[in-house]
């Protein structure tokens, strides 16, 4: 999975999203200026300190400058034809809402933008400067933060992600979100709804931190296996199909061994029984068995790849089992 830039807030306002991320994401990067880190909540700092889930992404001046230019261009288009673009924000007249000072309740810190943005907003009655930055309506702030997230994602070779789905229409229009990532995330949530026996909201953060740290390698394998079925997601492939596919991974591996051209006659019966034993066999053990038999042949590369693939499948299966035990 590509690195993820999280926006628009410093940390997810929903504790449930944060708990889900501990079970699924390898890492995500919230946009937090260096001298604002003290504003992070105790729980968020606890997760940051105790796991590898969170890496703070600090915006630089040029990130904010470029985001400011893009945001100004977009707002000008709205100002020219407000009715044509208002539906991007689920409003009949979004410019009227932006101009209403009673809606200026969302603060963007000054480290995130350039003076071009603040001057533009003030001159066009879109916001008000304050000591720490500028106050805007939530919709306008989200517009700006989308472009800032895109700039940071370009710099970090990352994708962007948000837990705010109120403005999906705008993020899709701005090509801010990745449809593949969104579908994959929804698929993972469906899996967890099936497998985790308790509602995530009822599981303490400390318990999830411990679970993540004990299952860190398995989470990586789980994501690799999701990569393998990415093309199937959205084409009728269900969460139950994914779960059921791990019931026969050992027998599938034994078939792969035979397809290498080794042949049943080349493997003593006792060794073949060991290879086929799904309760006792690990890919490393199979490798030792075949090595002891002197079976290297031309299929060695394929065999090693099969062993690696089996390693991810076994770890993914183990993770699915551990999720079923999470309480």
Secondary structure, DSSP 8 states (H G I E B T S, - for coil): ---EEE-SSSS-S-HHHHHHHHHH-S-BEEB--GGGGGGS-HHHHHHHHHSSSB--B---HHHHHHHHHHHHHHHHHHHHSHHHHGGGGT-S-HHHHHH-GGG--EEEEGGGS-HHHHHHHHHTTS-EEETTEEEE-HHHHHHHHHHHHHHHHHHHT-EEE-S--TTHHHHHHTT-S-HHHHHHHHHHHHHHHHH-SS-GGGS-HHHHHHHHHHTHHHHHHHHHHHHHTTTTBTTTB-HHHHHHTTTTHHHHHHHHHIIIII-GGGS-HHHHHHHH-TTT--HHHHHHHHHHTT--STTHHHHHHHHHHHHHHHHHHHHHHHHHT--
